[in-house]
Amino acid sequence: MTEAFLAGQHPDGGAPQAYFCQEWAQLEDALARAQTRLSLRCKHTLARLVFDALVQCRRQGLQVQLSLPDTALNRQSAIAWERLSAIGGQISWRPDAPDGAGADASFPALTVVLDDALVFTGKLGPGSCPADDASEVPGLVCWSDADFVRQTRQVIDEEAGWGAAHADAGTATSAASAVQLRQGGGAAQQAWLARVLQNHALATQAEIAETQRQMALFDHAQEQSLGPLMRDYLRAKAVYLQQLALQDQTAREEARAAQQRWSDYEATQAAADQETGPAALDDDALDQLKQLYRKLAMQCHPDRVADADQSRAAQLFQSLQTSYRRGDMAALYALQESVARAGFQAQATGETQQPEAGGLPQEADTHAAQEEQAALEARLRALRSALGQRHEALEALRTSATWRTLSSQPNWDLWFAQQQQYLQGELQRFEAVLQTHAASVPDPMAHA
């Protein structure tokens, strides 16, 4: 994270920046650079490392505000909160909302406002705060858009009861509005939540695309390095196990599985041979690819366009995923033209519009507001569901054998060389055993 970033000049012209690893390192760096005010809303409980950072910020002279749910678990840490209060920190206790109830269910685990210039939403990495691990809002997103920062400040301040103390005279909200926000109501709060969830969904989709791109690149490199040797190894293993099955009936199932694996591998590689391998990009080209992907995803993601445009948007978005996975910059530029020609209409934000003087009668106005509120609540539920599905998809990729291997091997060439040595040793062992056996069986691959 650069000085320009923290000064408000965000990469991609103000687009949110997402982190799905080293989340705490990113937030810790930003906290260390804050200069005037830090406000933090915690959905569950506060991780010790975050609390220590708040204490450090307060000791350095920053105004520190913390909003916490009033739960028995949090009250058990009374000494910590007293310690923060004793050095001038401000703590607001929110009424505890049952799991899944009200707007609180849609909030990210953490919402942090720094110097009225940056906002962080999301959660820290696994294990930082166990209560946050199951959050439907994955990753940590940093925002520098001035309007969003201002909107976040208003939502957090009013919910915590800080709004009147810090709002301008012309924008201070009523006590009734503040109570409504604390109870999980308020169209402004829900519109803010919709924007948070929507951008976290886009960020998670972008992380899925990047994970798939890296996995495709790894698979292609692995096939180039190990493909012929892997075929020989799987074939020899299948023949060996079939001969073993003649002498040991319990080995039949293992022999069938080995033959099936060889057949599946051949079919997979035959299909892969028909496709062009993903492009290997240098850092500059990869940055350009990511920036163009994020720009197009914001324009053609089905969640962001009007209902009438969703079918066409879904087609273009699928093409976007495929082109990104292949690292095909030319295809992304062609998609950019297609998206521009499509002229998608943005989906309604759900923000409440104030009626004009002399407009709708009060009953009609109330009915319209209720319908709008119901539509916004339904949108929040849909966004949470979509985000939860993307989170599950990302977790499935991150727990796959391919990802575990590539992410744990910084030097792919070295790992491939080690696998070559292992496969060659196993191949020689199988061949030696087959040569010493007097019994023989037809080659199971002869008719493959």
MARROVO-157692 format. One record per residue (C-alpha): residue number from 1; z, y, x. Coordinates in pm, whole numbers, plus 50000, padded with zeros to 5 digits. Layout:
BEGIN
@i NUM; c3 Z; c2 Y; c1 X;
...
This chain:
BEGIN
@i 1; c3 50000; c2 50000; c1 50000;
@i 2; c3 49885; c2 50326; c1 50155;
@i 3; c3 50023; c2 50678; c1 50159;
@i 4; c3 49728; c2 50793; c1 49946;
@i 5; c3 49809; c2 50523; c1 49691;
@i 6; c3 50169; c2 50638; c1 49660;
@i 7; c3 50062; c2 50998; c1 49636;
@i 8; c3 49880; c2 50908; c1 49316;
@i 9; c3 49532; c2 50848; c1 49456;
@i 10; c3 49499; c2 50493; c1 49334;
@i 11; c3 49225; c2 50255; c1 49446;
@i 12; c3 48931; c2 50219; c1 49206;
@i 13; c3 48976; c2 50574; c1 49078;
@i 14; c3 49303; c2 50517; c1 48900;
@i 15; c3 49251; c2 50160; c1 48780;
@i 16; c3 49570; c2 49952; c1 48778;
@i 17; c3 49626; c2 49739; c1 49089;
@i 18; c3 49764; c2 49389; c1 49037;
@i 19; c3 49965; c2 49164; c1 49267;
@i 20; c3 50019; c2 48792; c1 49214;
@i 21; c3 50188; c2 48719; c1 49545;
@i 22; c3 50446; c2 48912; c1 49750;
@i 23; c3 50530; c2 49111; c1 49437;
@i 24; c3 50871; c2 49213; c1 49564;
@i 25; c3 50728; c2 49333; c1 49896;
@i 26; c3 50493; c2 49566; c1 49706;
@i 27; c3 50769; c2 49704; c1 49484;
@i 28; c3 51017; c2 49731; c1 49771;
@i 29; c3 50766; c2 49936; c1 49972;
@i 30; c3 50715; c2 50174; c1 49679;
@i 31; c3 51091; c2 50209; c1 49620;
@i 32; c3 51140; c2 50297; c1 49985;
@i 33; c3 50887; c2 50581; c1 49952;
@i 34; c3 51020; c2 50726; c1 49625;
@i 35; c3 51161; c2 51076; c1 49665;
@i 36; c3 51313; c2 51212; c1 49344;
@i 37; c3 51361; c2 50980; c1 49048;
@i 38; c3 51362; c2 50608; c1 48976;
@i 39; c3 51388; c2 50467; c1 48624;
@i 40; c3 51394; c2 50091; c1 48564;
@i 41; c3 51391; c2 49896; c1 48238;
@i 42; c3 51505; c2 49536; c1 48276;
@i 43; c3 51418; c2 49289; c1 48000;
@i 44; c3 51674; c2 49022; c1 48094;
@i 45; c3 51899; c2 49069; c1 48395;
@i 46; c3 51853; c2 49231; c1 48732;
@i 47; c3 51779; c2 49037; c1 49048;
@i 48; c3 52032; c2 49107; c1 49325;
@i 49; c3 51765; c2 49229; c1 49565;
@i 50; c3 51648; c2 49486; c1 49310;
@i 51; c3 52005; c2 49601; c1 49245;
@i 52; c3 52063; c2 49651; c1 49618;
@i 53; c3 51745; c2 49858; c1 49635;
@i 54; c3 51865; c2 50078; c1 49348;
@i 55; c3 52195; c2 50138; c1 49526;
@i 56; c3 52008; c2 50228; c1 49843;
@i 57; c3 51781; c2 50471; c1 49655;
@i 58; c3 52083; c2 50640; c1 49496;
@i 59; c3 52255; c2 50675; c1 49833;
@i 60; c3 51941; c2 50845; c1 49962;
@i 61; c3 51972; c2 51107; c1 49689;
@i 62; c3 51734; c2 50979; c1 49423;
@i 63; c3 51817; c2 51006; c1 49055;
@i 64; c3 51854; c2 50640; c1 48949;
@i 65; c3 51842; c2 50523; c1 48587;
@i 66; c3 51878; c2 50165; c1 48469;
@i 67; c3 51821; c2 50029; c1 48118;
@i 68; c3 51975; c2 49689; c1 48047;
@i 69; c3 52012; c2 49461; c1 47741;
@i 70; c3 52373; c2 49434; c1 47629;
@i 71; c3 52422; c2 49062; c1 47689;
@i 72; c3 52724; c2 48854; c1 47790;
@i 73; c3 52547; c2 48762; c1 48115;
@i 74; c3 52492; c2 49124; c1 48208;
@i 75; c3 52846; c2 49221; c1 48111;
@i 76; c3 52973; c2 48959; c1 48356;
@i 77; c3 52831; c2 49179; c1 48632;
@i 78; c3 53048; c2 49474; c1 48529;
@i 79; c3 53163; c2 49535; c1 48887;
@i 80; c3 52802; c2 49584; c1 48999;
@i 81; c3 52727; c2 49832; c1 48721;
@i 82; c3 53050; c2 50018; c1 48794;
@i 83; c3 52949; c2 50034; c1 49158;
@i 84; c3 52615; c2 50189; c1 49066;
@i 85; c3 52777; c2 50431; c1 48821;
@i 86; c3 53038; c2 50532; c1 49078;
@i 87; c3 52769; c2 50670; c1 49309;
@i 88; c3 52596; c2 50857; c1 49028;
@i 89; c3 52358; c2 50600; c1 48882;
@i 90; c3 52291; c2 50623; c1 48508;
@i 91; c3 52305; c2 50303; c1 48299;
@i 92; c3 52193; c2 50263; c1 47939;
@i 93; c3 52286; c2 49952; c1 47740;
@i 94; c3 52027; c2 49845; c1 47483;
@i 95; c3 52116; c2 49628; c1 47181;
@i 96; c3 52025; c2 49270; c1 47268;
@i 97; c3 51715; c2 49147; c1 47086;
@i 98; c3 51687; c2 48776; c1 46999;
@i 99; c3 51417; c2 48593; c1 47195;
@i 100; c3 51076; c2 48656; c1 47043;
@i 101; c3 51203; c2 48928; c1 46811;
@i 102; c3 51062; c2 49275; c1 46773;
@i 103; c3 50871; c2 49477; c1 47029;
@i 104; c3 51112; c2 49369; c1 47302;
@i 105; c3 50942; c2 49029; c1 47308;
@i 106; c3 50623; c2 49194; c1 47435;
@i 107; c3 50790; c2 49391; c1 47713;
@i 108; c3 50734; c2 49283; c1 48073;
@i 109; c3 51038; c2 49163; c1 48267;
@i 110; c3 51045; c2 49490; c1 48465;
@i 111; c3 50916; c2 49837; c1 48397;
@i 112; c3 50967; c2 50087; c1 48680;
@i 113; c3 50877; c2 50457; c1 48685;
@i 114; c3 50878; c2 50627; c1 49028;
@i 115; c3 50869; c2 51005; c1 49077;
@i 116; c3 50668; c2 51040; c1 48753;
@i 117; c3 50372; c2 50933; c1 48965;
@i 118; c3 50369; c2 50552; c1 48963;
@i 119; c3 50456; c2 50280; c1 48715;
@i 120; c3 50511; c2 49911; c1 48787;
@i 121; c3 50506; c2 49655; c1 48506;
@i 122; c3 50543; c2 49278; c1 48524;
@i 123; c3 50777; c2 49053; c1 48714;
@i 124; c3 50863; c2 48952; c1 49068;
@i 125; c3 50770; c2 48619; c1 49222;
@i 126; c3 50917; c2 48284; c1 49114;
@i 127; c3 51284; c2 48248; c1 49198;
@i 128; c3 51357; c2 48620; c1 49233;
@i 129; c3 51515; c2 48626; c1 48888;
@i 130; c3 51523; c2 48288; c1 48709;
@i 131; c3 51549; c2 48453; c1 48366;
@i 132; c3 51207; c2 48617; c1 48426;
@i 133; c3 51019; c2 48306; c1 48539;
@i 134; c3 50907; c2 48214; c1 48187;
@i 135; c3 50785; c2 48567; c1 48107;
@i 136; c3 50447; c2 48584; c1 47934;
@i 137; c3 50356; c2 48887; c1 48148;
@i 138; c3 50269; c2 48746; c1 48491;
@i 139; c3 50209; c2 48936; c1 48812;
@i 140; c3 50306; c2 49290; c1 48901;
@i 141; c3 50073; c2 49574; c1 48804;
@i 142; c3 50089; c2 49922; c1 48955;
@i 143; c3 49957; c2 50217; c1 48755;
@i 144; c3 49894; c2 50574; c1 48870;
@i 145; c3 49702; c2 50707; c1 48570;
@i 146; c3 49882; c2 51030; c1 48480;
@i 147; c3 49857; c2 50981; c1 48105;
@i 148; c3 49992; c2 50627; c1 48125;
@i 149; c3 50277; c2 50734; c1 48354;
@i 150; c3 50368; c2 51010; c1 48108;
@i 151; c3 50349; c2 50767; c1 47814;
@i 152; c3 50568; c2 50515; c1 47998;
@i 153; c3 50823; c2 50781; c1 48081;
@i 154; c3 50843; c2 50877; c1 47716;
@i 155; c3 50884; c2 50517; c1 47594;
@i 156; c3 51150; c2 50429; c1 47851;
@i 157; c3 51344; c2 50754; c1 47818;
@i 158; c3 51350; c2 50754; c1 47440;
@i 159; c3 51449; c2 50389; c1 47411;
@i 160; c3 51734; c2 50441; c1 47657;
@i 161; c3 51840; c2 50770; c1 47498;
@i 162; c3 51737; c2 50975; c1 47802;
@i 163; c3 51448; c2 51152; c1 47629;
@i 164; c3 51634; c2 51458; c1 47503;
@i 165; c3 51781; c2 51529; c1 47845;
@i 166; c3 51450; c2 51526; c1 48029;
@i 167; c3 51176; c2 51605; c1 47779;
@i 168; c3 51017; c2 51946; c1 47756;
@i 169; c3 51141; c2 52157; c1 47469;
@i 170; c3 50815; c2 52112; c1 47283;
@i 171; c3 50809; c2 51731; c1 47317;
@i 172; c3 51171; c2 51630; c1 47259;
@i 173; c3 51196; c2 51358; c1 46995;
@i 174; c3 51443; c2 51342; c1 46712;
@i 175; c3 51753; c2 51123; c1 46718;
@i 176; c3 51600; c2 50916; c1 46437;
@i 177; c3 51293; c2 50847; c1 46650;
@i 178; c3 51510; c2 50742; c1 46940;
@i 179; c3 51707; c2 50503; c1 46720;
@i 180; c3 51382; c2 50358; c1 46587;
@i 181; c3 51262; c2 50296; c1 46941;
@i 182; c3 51589; c2 50129; c1 47039;
@i 183; c3 51553; c2 49896; c1 46741;
@i 184; c3 51204; c2 49787; c1 46854;
@i 185; c3 50998; c2 50008; c1 46624;
@i 186; c3 50769; c2 50300; c1 46682;
@i 187; c3 50390; c2 50298; c1 46687;
@i 188; c3 50383; c2 50490; c1 47017;
@i 189; c3 50591; c2 50221; c1 47186;
@i 190; c3 50380; c2 49941; c1 47043;
@i 191; c3 50055; c2 50113; c1 47142;
@i 192; c3 50195; c2 50142; c1 47495;
@i 193; c3 50286; c2 49771; c1 47491;
@i 194; c3 49934; c2 49682; c1 47374;
@i 195; c3 49789; c2 49870; c1 47669;
@i 196; c3 50028; c2 49696; c1 47911;
@i 197; c3 49951; c2 49349; c1 47775;
@i 198; c3 49577; c2 49416; c1 47768;
@i 199; c3 49568; c2 49525; c1 48132;
@i 200; c3 49792; c2 49239; c1 48244;
@i 201; c3 49553; c2 49002; c1 48066;
@i 202; c3 49258; c2 49158; c1 48250;
@i 203; c3 49447; c2 49142; c1 48580;
@i 204; c3 49534; c2 48777; c1 48521;
@i 205; c3 49172; c2 48698; c1 48434;
@i 206; c3 49062; c2 48870; c1 48755;
@i 207; c3 49313; c2 48661; c1 48950;
@i 208; c3 49179; c2 48347; c1 48783;
@i 209; c3 48826; c2 48446; c1 48884;
@i 210; c3 48933; c2 48515; c1 49243;
@i 211; c3 49122; c2 48184; c1 49260;
@i 212; c3 48816; c2 48000; c1 49128;
@i 213; c3 48594; c2 48181; c1 49381;
@i 214; c3 48815; c2 48077; c1 49670;
@i 215; c3 48834; c2 47719; c1 49543;
@i 216; c3 48454; c2 47702; c1 49509;
@i 217; c3 48417; c2 47842; c1 49860;
@i 218; c3 48663; c2 47584; c1 49994;
@i 219; c3 48495; c2 47296; c1 49809;
@i 220; c3 48155; c2 47401; c1 49945;
@i 221; c3 48285; c2 47430; c1 50301;
@i 222; c3 48459; c2 47095; c1 50267;
@i 223; c3 48143; c2 46927; c1 50145;
@i 224; c3 47944; c2 47074; c1 50433;
@i 225; c3 48201; c2 46947; c1 50682;
@i 226; c3 48317; c2 46618; c1 50530;
@i 227; c3 48061; c2 46519; c1 50266;
@i 228; c3 47864; c2 46241; c1 50442;
@i 229; c3 48178; c2 46103; c1 50606;
@i 230; c3 48366; c2 46108; c1 50274;
@i 231; c3 48085; c2 45911; c1 50107;
@i 232; c3 48093; c2 45645; c1 50378;
@i 233; c3 48472; c2 45626; c1 50361;
@i 234; c3 48485; c2 45587; c1 49982;
@i 235; c3 48209; c2 45328; c1 49988;
@i 236; c3 48377; c2 45123; c1 50263;
@i 237; c3 48711; c2 45142; c1 50082;
@i 238; c3 48555; c2 45017; c1 49759;
@i 239; c3 48391; c2 44720; c1 49937;
@i 240; c3 48713; c2 44640; c1 50120;
@i 241; c3 48920; c2 44643; c1 49802;
@i 242; c3 48669; c2 44426; c1 49617;
@i 243; c3 48695; c2 44164; c1 49891;
@i 244; c3 49072; c2 44194; c1 49879;
@i 245; c3 49062; c2 44142; c1 49501;
@i 246; c3 48898; c2 43801; c1 49552;
@i 247; c3 49212; c2 43686; c1 49731;
@i 248; c3 49471; c2 43886; c1 49537;
@i 249; c3 49423; c2 43924; c1 49163;
@i 250; c3 49669; c2 44215; c1 49153;
@i 251; c3 49426; c2 44422; c1 49361;
@i 252; c3 49152; c2 44413; c1 49096;
@i 253; c3 49264; c2 44732; c1 48922;
@i 254; c3 49284; c2 44917; c1 49252;
@i 255; c3 48935; c2 44790; c1 49342;
@i 256; c3 48793; c2 44912; c1 49010;
@i 257; c3 48958; c2 45251; c1 49058;
@i 258; c3 48814; c2 45281; c1 49410;
@i 259; c3 48463; c2 45199; c1 49289;
@i 260; c3 48497; c2 45448; c1 49003;
@i 261; c3 48613; c2 45718; c1 49243;
@i 262; c3 48313; c2 45657; c1 49465;
@i 263; c3 48078; c2 45673; c1 49166;
@i 264; c3 48244; c2 45993; c1 49038;
@i 265; c3 48222; c2 46151; c1 49381;
@i 266; c3 47850; c2 46071; c1 49405;
@i 267; c3 47786; c2 46218; c1 49059;
@i 268; c3 47985; c2 46531; c1 49137;
@i 269; c3 47808; c2 46588; c1 49465;
@i 270; c3 47466; c2 46528; c1 49310;
@i 271; c3 47540; c2 46805; c1 49061;
@i 272; c3 47679; c2 47031; c1 49335;
@i 273; c3 47363; c2 46981; c1 49543;
@i 274; c3 47165; c2 47146; c1 49263;
@i 275; c3 47373; c2 47464; c1 49287;
@i 276; c3 47370; c2 47732; c1 49549;
@i 277; c3 47696; c2 47747; c1 49741;
@i 278; c3 47916; c2 48057; c1 49698;
@i 279; c3 47841; c2 48342; c1 49933;
@i 280; c3 48070; c2 48394; c1 50231;
@i 281; c3 48159; c2 48764; c1 50224;
@i 282; c3 48315; c2 48993; c1 50482;
@i 283; c3 48611; c2 49212; c1 50384;
@i 284; c3 48401; c2 49515; c1 50287;
@i 285; c3 48161; c2 49311; c1 50074;
@i 286; c3 48452; c2 49131; c1 49908;
@i 287; c3 48618; c2 49465; c1 49824;
@i 288; c3 48293; c2 49586; c1 49666;
@i 289; c3 48263; c2 49261; c1 49471;
@i 290; c3 48620; c2 49291; c1 49338;
@i 291; c3 48581; c2 49658; c1 49243;
@i 292; c3 48258; c2 49594; c1 49053;
@i 293; c3 48412; c2 49290; c1 48883;
@i 294; c3 48714; c2 49492; c1 48765;
@i 295; c3 48492; c2 49771; c1 48640;
@i 296; c3 48270; c2 49535; c1 48440;
@i 297; c3 48566; c2 49333; c1 48310;
@i 298; c3 48715; c2 49653; c1 48166;
@i 299; c3 48385; c2 49722; c1 47989;
@i 300; c3 48286; c2 49381; c1 47852;
@i 301; c3 48604; c2 49178; c1 47807;
@i 302; c3 48606; c2 49059; c1 47444;
@i 303; c3 48964; c2 49184; c1 47400;
@i 304; c3 48851; c2 49539; c1 47472;
@i 305; c3 48548; c2 49574; c1 47245;
@i 306; c3 48507; c2 49616; c1 46871;
@i 307; c3 48488; c2 49304; c1 46655;
@i 308; c3 48114; c2 49346; c1 46597;
@i 309; c3 48047; c2 49336; c1 46973;
@i 310; c3 48270; c2 49043; c1 47068;
@i 311; c3 48005; c2 48769; c1 47058;
@i 312; c3 47771; c2 48952; c1 47298;
@i 313; c3 48064; c2 49063; c1 47512;
@i 314; c3 48183; c2 48703; c1 47544;
@i 315; c3 47839; c2 48599; c1 47673;
@i 316; c3 47831; c2 48876; c1 47931;
@i 317; c3 48190; c2 48813; c1 48033;
@i 318; c3 48116; c2 48444; c1 48094;
@i 319; c3 47820; c2 48544; c1 48312;
@i 320; c3 48052; c2 48782; c1 48494;
@i 321; c3 48292; c2 48497; c1 48576;
@i 322; c3 48012; c2 48275; c1 48706;
@i 323; c3 47857; c2 48551; c1 48919;
@i 324; c3 48192; c2 48648; c1 49066;
@i 325; c3 48279; c2 48287; c1 49148;
@i 326; c3 47951; c2 48264; c1 49341;
@i 327; c3 48008; c2 48596; c1 49514;
@i 328; c3 47671; c2 48712; c1 49378;
@i 329; c3 47666; c2 49091; c1 49408;
@i 330; c3 47304; c2 49117; c1 49290;
@i 331; c3 47391; c2 48933; c1 48970;
@i 332; c3 47685; c2 49170; c1 48910;
@i 333; c3 47457; c2 49473; c1 48945;
@i 334; c3 47219; c2 49315; c1 48693;
@i 335; c3 47513; c2 49256; c1 48460;
@i 336; c3 47612; c2 49619; c1 48500;
@i 337; c3 47277; c2 49720; c1 48355;
@i 338; c3 47313; c2 49469; c1 48071;
@i 339; c3 47659; c2 49600; c1 47983;
@i 340; c3 47531; c2 49958; c1 47988;
@i 341; c3 47246; c2 49865; c1 47753;
@i 342; c3 47485; c2 49682; c1 47519;
@i 343; c3 47678; c2 50005; c1 47458;
@i 344; c3 47996; c2 49831; c1 47345;
@i 345; c3 48238; c2 50026; c1 47129;
@i 346; c3 48597; c2 50020; c1 47251;
@i 347; c3 48853; c2 49846; c1 47035;
@i 348; c3 49092; c2 50074; c1 46847;
@i 349; c3 49407; c2 50146; c1 47046;
@i 350; c3 49636; c2 50137; c1 46748;
@i 351; c3 49793; c2 50476; c1 46821;
@i 352; c3 49919; c2 50648; c1 46511;
@i 353; c3 49720; c2 50949; c1 46396;
@i 354; c3 49913; c2 51229; c1 46232;
@i 355; c3 49774; c2 51328; c1 45889;
@i 356; c3 49632; c2 51674; c1 45853;
@i 357; c3 49812; c2 51929; c1 45641;
@i 358; c3 49721; c2 51887; c1 45276;
@i 359; c3 49579; c2 51543; c1 45347;
@i 360; c3 49680; c2 51214; c1 45197;
@i 361; c3 49961; c2 51204; c1 44940;
@i 362; c3 50291; c2 51080; c1 45075;
@i 363; c3 50265; c2 50735; c1 44910;
@i 364; c3 49912; c2 50680; c1 45040;
@i 365; c3 50016; c2 50805; c1 45382;
@i 366; c3 50312; c2 50567; c1 45388;
@i 367; c3 50094; c2 50275; c1 45282;
@i 368; c3 49836; c2 50354; c1 45549;
@i 369; c3 50109; c2 50378; c1 45813;
@i 370; c3 50248; c2 50041; c1 45706;
@i 371; c3 49905; c2 49880; c1 45727;
@i 372; c3 49849; c2 50032; c1 46068;
@i 373; c3 50191; c2 49911; c1 46185;
@i 374; c3 50119; c2 49558; c1 46061;
@i 375; c3 49780; c2 49558; c1 46235;
@i 376; c3 49939; c2 49676; c1 46559;
@i 377; c3 50208; c2 49408; c1 46541;
@i 378; c3 49940; c2 49144; c1 46482;
@i 379; c3 49748; c2 49276; c1 46782;
@i 380; c3 50059; c2 49251; c1 47000;
@i 381; c3 50105; c2 48889; c1 46896;
@i 382; c3 49740; c2 48812; c1 46970;
@i 383; c3 49761; c2 48981; c1 47311;
@i 384; c3 50078; c2 48791; c1 47399;
@i 385; c3 49912; c2 48465; c1 47300;
@i 386; c3 49598; c2 48542; c1 47503;
@i 387; c3 49805; c2 48647; c1 47802;
@i 388; c3 50015; c2 48333; c1 47778;
@i 389; c3 49699; c2 48120; c1 47778;
@i 390; c3 49564; c2 48298; c1 48086;
@i 391; c3 49899; c2 48257; c1 48258;
@i 392; c3 49887; c2 47882; c1 48190;
@i 393; c3 49527; c2 47864; c1 48317;
@i 394; c3 49624; c2 48044; c1 48637;
@i 395; c3 49924; c2 47817; c1 48689;
@i 396; c3 49702; c2 47510; c1 48639;
@i 397; c3 49469; c2 47634; c1 48913;
@i 398; c3 49757; c2 47722; c1 49144;
@i 399; c3 49908; c2 47374; c1 49109;
@i 400; c3 49578; c2 47190; c1 49167;
@i 401; c3 49534; c2 46982; c1 49482;
@i 402; c3 49247; c2 47202; c1 49599;
@i 403; c3 49446; c2 47524; c1 49574;
@i 404; c3 49757; c2 47375; c1 49732;
@i 405; c3 49545; c2 47262; c1 50025;
@i 406; c3 49343; c2 47577; c1 50084;
@i 407; c3 49640; c2 47810; c1 50038;
@i 408; c3 49850; c2 47614; c1 50287;
@i 409; c3 49576; c2 47594; c1 50552;
@i 410; c3 49501; c2 47933; c1 50712;
@i 411; c3 49246; c2 47770; c1 50944;
@i 412; c3 49005; c2 47570; c1 50732;
@i 413; c3 48794; c2 47455; c1 51028;
@i 414; c3 49100; c2 47306; c1 51196;
@i 415; c3 49202; c2 47129; c1 50876;
@i 416; c3 48850; c2 46989; c1 50829;
@i 417; c3 48854; c2 46863; c1 51187;
@i 418; c3 49185; c2 46687; c1 51123;
@i 419; c3 49047; c2 46529; c1 50805;
@i 420; c3 48737; c2 46414; c1 50991;
@i 421; c3 48956; c2 46240; c1 51246;
@i 422; c3 49159; c2 46072; c1 50971;
@i 423; c3 48855; c2 45959; c1 50771;
@i 424; c3 48682; c2 45825; c1 51080;
@i 425; c3 48991; c2 45622; c1 51166;
@i 426; c3 49016; c2 45481; c1 50814;
@i 427; c3 48643; c2 45406; c1 50805;
@i 428; c3 48665; c2 45215; c1 51132;
@i 429; c3 48964; c2 45020; c1 51001;
@i 430; c3 48787; c2 44915; c1 50682;
@i 431; c3 48472; c2 44817; c1 50870;
@i 432; c3 48670; c2 44614; c1 51121;
@i 433; c3 48851; c2 44424; c1 50845;
@i 434; c3 48525; c2 44355; c1 50662;
@i 435; c3 48362; c2 44216; c1 50976;
@i 436; c3 48647; c2 43972; c1 51038;
@i 437; c3 48654; c2 43830; c1 50686;
@i 438; c3 48457; c2 43510; c1 50644;
@i 439; c3 48432; c2 43563; c1 50270;
@i 440; c3 48175; c2 43807; c1 50147;
@i 441; c3 48090; c2 43970; c1 49819;
@i 442; c3 47779; c2 44154; c1 49705;
@i 443; c3 47785; c2 44519; c1 49801;
@i 444; c3 47931; c2 44693; c1 49493;
@i 445; c3 47717; c2 44996; c1 49571;
@i 446; c3 47388; c2 44806; c1 49607;
@i 447; c3 47276; c2 44896; c1 49255;
@i 448; c3 47443; c2 45236; c1 49235;
